[in-house]
Amino acid sequence: MILSLVKKDFMIIKKYILFSIAIAIWIPLFVIGEKLMGVGMFLITVIYAQLILEQQISMTELKYPRVQALLCSTPYSRRNIVIARYIFFVLIFAGCCILYGILSLVVPKTIVFSIDIVLIGFFVNVLIYGAYTPFQYKFGIMRMRFIYMAVLMASTFGAPLIANSMERIDLSILAEISVSFWRIALFLIPVIVLMVSAWISISIYSKKEL
């Protein structure tokens, strides 16, 4: 049943998938400078691609407000509707990773890709999505559209600052800590954040009048 809801979200964005793929290719190849060949470039690429697709779904639902009410009157529970949206988020992230990985093979000297970049990208992306989504369920897409624009602007200008700051930080102290520990933490913390965010979103959406 949840898979049907996920499929519904993909059907909504099918017209924008090629555009998102083009963005995901254009950003790392033609936009970002050499200092963002790693994590910074990946973050901007994924954040732009995911937010564009998420916003298209939200705007489509806003355009047809009765659809949500009709959907909730079917055997699909509100809980499943919310969970499907979070699964959709994870699948889009996975798709971005696959595309980015292919690009790194095509132009290996320009695009750097590794498991650590994926984990850091997952960590940051989940923090943004996990914090943003419950508020969107609470206040609606129209009230949150300014936050949406702020996230895009912050990702564009924030990634270079992060990249430059990381060059100045002495990370030798972290060498004593197991790499596996950090990788596990970078995976488990976002998973917990997603679960908490989904629980909050379900609580909000279950009480919301449609």
SVG drawing of the C-alpha trace seen along z (x, -y; Angstrom):
<svg xmlns="http://www.w3.org/2000/svg" viewBox="-13 -34 60 36">
<polyline fill="none" stroke="black" stroke-width="0.4" points="0.0,0.0 2.8,-2.4 4.6,-1.5 1.5,-2.6 1.7,-6.0 5.4,-6.3 4.5,-5.5 1.9,-8.2 4.6,-10.7 6.8,-9.6 3.9,-9.9 3.4,-13.5 7.0,-14.4 7.5,-12.4 7.5,-15.6 10.3,-17.1 12.6,-14.1 14.6,-15.0 14.9,-18.6 16.2,-17.5 18.7,-15.1 19.9,-18.0 20.3,-20.1 22.2,-17.3 24.6,-17.1 24.9,-20.8 25.8,-21.9 28.9,-19.7 30.2,-20.0 29.7,-23.7 28.8,-25.7 30.9,-24.8 34.6,-25.7 37.5,-23.4 37.3,-23.9 33.9,-22.2 34.9,-19.0 34.0,-16.8 31.4,-17.2 30.4,-20.8 29.5,-20.0 27.6,-16.9 25.6,-18.7 24.5,-21.5 23.7,-19.0 21.5,-16.8 19.8,-19.6 18.8,-21.4 17.6,-18.2 15.6,-17.0 14.0,-20.3 12.9,-20.9 11.1,-17.5 9.7,-17.9 8.4,-21.3 6.8,-20.1 4.8,-17.5 3.8,-20.0 2.7,-22.6 0.7,-20.0 -1.1,-19.0 -1.7,-22.7 -3.2,-23.1 -5.6,-20.2 -6.5,-20.5 -9.4,-18.1 -7.1,-15.2 -5.6,-15.0 -9.0,-14.9 -10.2,-12.2 -6.9,-10.2 -7.4,-10.3 -11.0,-8.9 -9.6,-5.8 -8.0,-2.9 -4.7,-4.8 -4.1,-6.1 -2.6,-9.5 0.3,-7.7 1.1,-5.8 0.8,-8.9 3.5,-10.6 5.7,-7.6 5.5,-7.3 6.8,-10.9 9.8,-10.1 10.5,-6.9 10.3,-9.0 12.9,-11.4 15.3,-8.5 14.8,-7.1 15.5,-10.4 18.7,-10.7 19.7,-7.2 19.1,-8.2 21.2,-11.3 24.0,-9.2 23.8,-6.8 23.9,-9.6 26.7,-11.4 28.7,-8.2 28.3,-7.7 29.5,-11.3 32.5,-10.6 33.4,-7.7 32.9,-9.8 35.0,-12.7 37.1,-11.4 39.5,-14.3 36.7,-16.8 34.1,-15.0 35.2,-13.3 32.9,-10.7 33.3,-8.3 31.3,-6.6 32.3,-9.4 30.9,-12.0 27.7,-10.1 27.4,-9.8 28.1,-13.4 25.6,-14.4 23.0,-12.1 23.7,-13.6 23.3,-17.2 20.4,-16.5 18.4,-14.7 18.9,-17.5 17.5,-19.9 14.6,-17.7 13.9,-16.4 13.6,-19.9 11.7,-21.4 9.0,-18.7 7.1,-18.9 6.8,-22.6 5.5,-22.2 2.8,-19.8 1.9,-22.3 1.9,-25.6 1.5,-24.5 3.7,-25.0 2.7,-28.7 3.8,-29.8 7.0,-27.8 8.0,-28.9 10.3,-31.5 12.1,-28.9 12.4,-26.9 14.2,-29.8 16.4,-30.4 17.6,-26.8 18.5,-27.0 20.4,-30.3 22.1,-28.9 23.2,-25.8 24.6,-27.9 26.6,-30.3 27.1,-28.1 28.9,-25.2 31.9,-27.3 32.2,-28.7 32.2,-25.1 34.8,-24.0 37.1,-26.9 36.6,-26.4 37.4,-22.7 40.8,-23.5 41.7,-25.6 40.5,-23.0 43.1,-20.8 41.5,-17.3 44.5,-15.4 42.7,-14.8 40.1,-12.8 42.7,-10.4 42.6,-8.7 38.9,-7.8 37.9,-4.9 36.8,-5.8 34.2,-3.1 32.8,-4.8 32.3,-8.1 30.7,-6.3 28.3,-4.5 27.4,-7.7 26.9,-9.6 24.4,-6.9 22.6,-6.2 22.1,-9.8 20.2,-10.7 18.1,-7.6 17.1,-8.6 16.4,-12.1 14.2,-10.8 12.2,-8.6 11.6,-11.5 10.7,-13.9 8.3,-11.3 6.7,-10.8 6.2,-14.5 4.8,-14.9 2.4,-12.0 1.2,-13.6 0.6,-16.9 -1.0,-15.6 -3.3,-13.2 -4.8,-16.2 -5.0,-18.5 -8.3,-19.4 -8.3,-18.9"/>
</svg>
